[in-house]
């Protein structure tokens, strides 16, 4: 029997200080990222306090839950001890998933947090499977190394095990070691069921052709990022108009959240071309694919230079449609724009990093000498086209629409600045 399985039959020995240290190590990375986002100006201090406060409350709850389980373990027989260890594993898993989905919500890493839910049943299943491999039953005492049964009177007990020589006083294991097929099967079943429910990508591709349409549809709805084979198979199936619209909304929401193309894009674009997806869903997807705000100080001193830039929080693109932004520049009080970008900026140049929720683009320095209220306007075009084809400016100061463009829209952002 392995050491890990042996430990699962004994009460948990995770001391409160050790647990606090483990939680601190788990939370240190996301806490550092949260503080970094505040220093960048992406989050306010209030939002930071809310995120870290919720994480702190969760950690306190986990420590209290762990303490309760440790106390309860003193009254539990060895053969049921793996359930205690499984519960403790879930508590730690909850902290990890919560950290990704809540504390880092809005970042690309945080948006992927729900994809880690399968870890919770996986952890429970693995602990139970290992516990079933080495359960203990009964009241007899045994050597922790070789399982030699302790049958001596207390005053006559040898210091070492007669069989293997291990010092065993104070280290004897209660109960005869046996295997539990039921617990092992339960653990393996829970782990596989968790992967089946929360990560269809593990099995959906190979089984897509033999799955009934309702099951295939449901699995793809749960995980739009599943394999291309599964989406190709769905294309050959007949589904209702209502189901098509519902799945299209799900695919659009998935792309806007994760900002990367997935296997669902081919299905989506094919149904758009066939007229099966309402125009408002397509307009919502393309219209919301680029999210940015004009960042500039509210007040400045006359004659003092200050930066103006766009802070982009979303630049979502697809496998078969590429997002490009043609930036026309900034104009002050309706004057000729300055800071125009000569070439298009593509989604991978615009979207936030893995650990951030915003990225600075198109920065330009202004200086206003006249006190009063002034308005700065940023103008840009959002363009979707099948590939990274060149986009150029026309003589009138607007971009020339590519022949294959599926989306071509102008946007303006304004910001009022008080000059003192």
Secondary structure, DSSP 8 states (H G I E B T S, - for coil): --HHHHHHTS-----HHHHHHHHHHHHHHHHHHHHHHHHHTSS-HHHHHHHHHHHHHHHHHHHHHHHHHHHHHTTS-GGGHHHHHHHHHHHHHHHHHHIIIIITTTSHHHHTGGGGTHHHHHHHHHHHHHHHHTEEEEEEEE-TTT--EE---GGG--SB-TTT--B-TTT-EEEEEE--HHHHHHHHHHHHHHHHHH-GGGTHHHHGGGS-HHHHHHHHHH-TT--HHHHHHHHTS---HHHHHHHHHHHHHHHHHH-S--THHHHHHHHHHTT-S-HHHHHHHHHHSEEEEEE--SEE-TT--EEEEEEEEEE---SS-EEEEEEEEEEETT---B---SS-EEHHHHS--TT-S-EEEEEEEE---S-EEEEEEEEEEEEEESS-----B-TTSSB---TT-SEEEEEEEEEEEEE-
